[in-house]
Amino acid sequence: MHLSVLEFCIAMTRSPKWPWITLLALQAVQLLSLLPWLLLAGISLMAFDAPGSEKTWQPWAIVLGIWSYPLWLLLTAIASWLLFVFHHYKSAITLSVVFTLPLPAMLFLFTI
């Protein structure tokens, strides 16, 4: 199913405002979470400091998991907005919340 820009704009004007604002706010928080991710992505490369660690799978899993974070956010944003356009507002917000919740949890754990 192909959605043109005009159809998208029409869908946006017919939609209630609260899901749109909520999605925008959640994705702004997700975007801000990329700032600490940059530091963490650089530090994650230290998983390969020990001799022979590049031959085991554990450091690779950690580094690839950390480095894939922006991809997950991008896929979540695309899926959330598609759900929004097709009027599945609660599902769109739930999906965004699931990927936004780890940020406050991490901030809380790091401040303890």
The 8 nearest C-alpha neighbors of each residue, nearest first, counted from 0:
[[1, 2, 3, 85, 81, 6, 84, 7],
 [2, 0, 3, 6, 4, 7, 81, 5],
 [3, 1, 6, 0, 7, 4, 5, 84],
 [2, 4, 6, 5, 7, 1, 8, 0],
 [3, 5, 7, 6, 8, 2, 9, 10],
 [4, 6, 8, 7, 3, 9, 2, 10],
 [7, 5, 9, 3, 8, 4, 10, 2],
 [6, 8, 4, 10, 5, 9, 11, 3],
 [9, 7, 11, 5, 10, 6, 4, 12],
 [8, 10, 6, 12, 11, 7, 5, 13],
 [11, 9, 7, 13, 8, 12, 6, 14],
 [10, 12, 8, 14, 9, 13, 7, 84],
 [13, 11, 9, 10, 14, 8, 15, 16],
 [14, 12, 10, 11, 9, 15, 8, 16],
 [15, 13, 11, 12, 10, 16, 86, 19],
 [14, 16, 17, 13, 18, 19, 12, 11],
 [15, 17, 19, 18, 20, 14, 21, 11],
 [18, 16, 20, 19, 15, 21, 22, 14],
 [19, 17, 21, 20, 16, 22, 88, 15],
 [18, 20, 22, 16, 17, 21, 23, 15],
 [19, 21, 23, 17, 22, 18, 24, 16],
 [20, 22, 18, 24, 23, 19, 17, 25],
 [23, 21, 25, 19, 24, 20, 18, 26],
 [22, 24, 20, 26, 21, 25, 27, 19],
 [25, 23, 27, 21, 26, 22, 20, 28],
 [26, 24, 22, 28, 27, 23, 21, 29],
 [25, 27, 29, 23, 28, 24, 30, 22],
 [26, 28, 30, 24, 29, 25, 23, 31],
 [29, 27, 31, 25, 26, 30, 32, 24],
 [30, 28, 26, 32, 27, 31, 99, 25],
 [29, 31, 27, 32, 28, 33, 26, 34],
 [30, 32, 28, 33, 29, 34, 27, 35],
 [33, 31, 29, 30, 34, 35, 28, 36],
 [32, 34, 36, 31, 30, 35, 37, 29],
 [33, 35, 36, 32, 37, 31, 38, 30],
 [36, 34, 38, 37, 33, 32, 39, 31],
 [35, 37, 33, 39, 34, 38, 40, 32],
 [38, 36, 40, 35, 39, 34, 33, 41],
 [37, 39, 41, 35, 36, 40, 42, 34],
 [38, 40, 36, 42, 41, 37, 43, 35],
 [41, 39, 37, 43, 38, 42, 36, 66],
 [42, 40, 38, 39, 43, 44, 37, 45],
 [41, 43, 39, 44, 40, 45, 38, 46],
 [44, 42, 40, 45, 41, 62, 46, 39],
 [45, 43, 46, 42, 41, 47, 62, 40],
 [44, 46, 47, 48, 43, 42, 41, 49],
 [45, 47, 44, 58, 48, 43, 49, 52],
 [46, 48, 45, 52, 49, 53, 44, 58],
 [49, 47, 45, 46, 50, 52, 44, 53],
 [48, 50, 52, 47, 51, 46, 53, 45],
 [51, 49, 52, 48, 47, 53, 54, 46],
 [50, 52, 53, 54, 49, 55, 47, 48],
 [53, 51, 54, 47, 49, 55, 50, 58],
 [52, 54, 51, 55, 47, 58, 59, 56],
 [53, 55, 52, 51, 56, 59, 58, 57],
 [56, 54, 52, 53, 57, 58, 51, 59],
 [55, 57, 59, 58, 60, 54, 53, 52],
 [56, 58, 60, 59, 55, 61, 52, 62],
 [59, 57, 61, 46, 60, 56, 62, 47],
 [58, 60, 62, 56, 57, 61, 63, 53],
 [61, 59, 57, 63, 58, 62, 64, 56],
 [62, 60, 64, 58, 59, 63, 65, 57],
 [61, 63, 65, 59, 64, 60, 43, 66],
 [64, 62, 66, 60, 65, 61, 59, 67],
 [65, 63, 61, 67, 62, 66, 60, 68],
 [66, 64, 62, 63, 67, 68, 61, 40],
 [65, 67, 63, 68, 64, 62, 40, 69],
 [66, 68, 70, 64, 65, 69, 63, 71],
 [67, 69, 71, 70, 66, 65, 72, 64],
 [70, 68, 72, 71, 67, 73, 66, 33],
 [69, 71, 73, 67, 72, 68, 74, 66],
 [72, 70, 74, 68, 69, 73, 75, 67],
 [71, 73, 69, 75, 70, 74, 76, 68],
 [72, 74, 70, 76, 75, 71, 69, 77],
 [75, 73, 71, 77, 76, 72, 78, 70],
 [76, 74, 72, 78, 73, 77, 79, 71],
 [75, 77, 73, 79, 74, 78, 72, 80],
 [76, 78, 74, 80, 75, 79, 81, 73],
 [77, 79, 81, 75, 76, 80, 74, 82],
 [80, 78, 91, 82, 76, 81, 77, 75],
 [79, 81, 83, 82, 77, 78, 84, 76],
 [80, 82, 78, 84, 83, 79, 77, 85],
 [81, 83, 87, 79, 85, 91, 80, 84],
 [82, 84, 80, 86, 88, 81, 85, 87],
 [85, 83, 81, 86, 82, 80, 10, 7],
 [84, 86, 82, 83, 87, 81, 10, 88],
 [87, 85, 83, 84, 88, 82, 14, 10],
 [88, 86, 82, 83, 90, 85, 89, 91],
 [87, 89, 91, 83, 86, 90, 18, 92],
 [90, 88, 92, 91, 87, 93, 18, 94],
 [89, 91, 93, 88, 92, 87, 94, 82],
 [92, 90, 79, 88, 82, 94, 89, 93],
 [91, 93, 95, 89, 94, 90, 96, 22],
 [94, 92, 90, 96, 95, 91, 89, 97],
 [93, 95, 97, 91, 92, 96, 90, 79],
 [94, 96, 92, 98, 93, 97, 99, 91],
 [95, 97, 99, 93, 98, 94, 100, 92],
 [98, 96, 94, 95, 99, 100, 93, 101],
 [97, 99, 96, 95, 100, 101, 94, 72],
 [98, 100, 96, 97, 101, 102, 29, 95],
 [101, 99, 102, 97, 98, 96, 103, 104],
 [102, 100, 104, 99, 103, 105, 98, 97],
 [101, 103, 105, 104, 100, 99, 106, 32],
 [104, 102, 106, 105, 101, 100, 107, 99],
 [105, 103, 101, 107, 102, 106, 108, 100],
 [104, 106, 108, 102, 107, 103, 101, 109],
 [107, 105, 103, 109, 104, 108, 102, 110],
 [108, 106, 104, 110, 105, 109, 103, 111],
 [109, 107, 105, 111, 110, 106, 104, 103],
 [108, 110, 106, 107, 111, 105, 104, 103],
 [109, 111, 107, 108, 106, 105, 104, 103],
 [110, 108, 109, 107, 106, 105, 104, 103]]
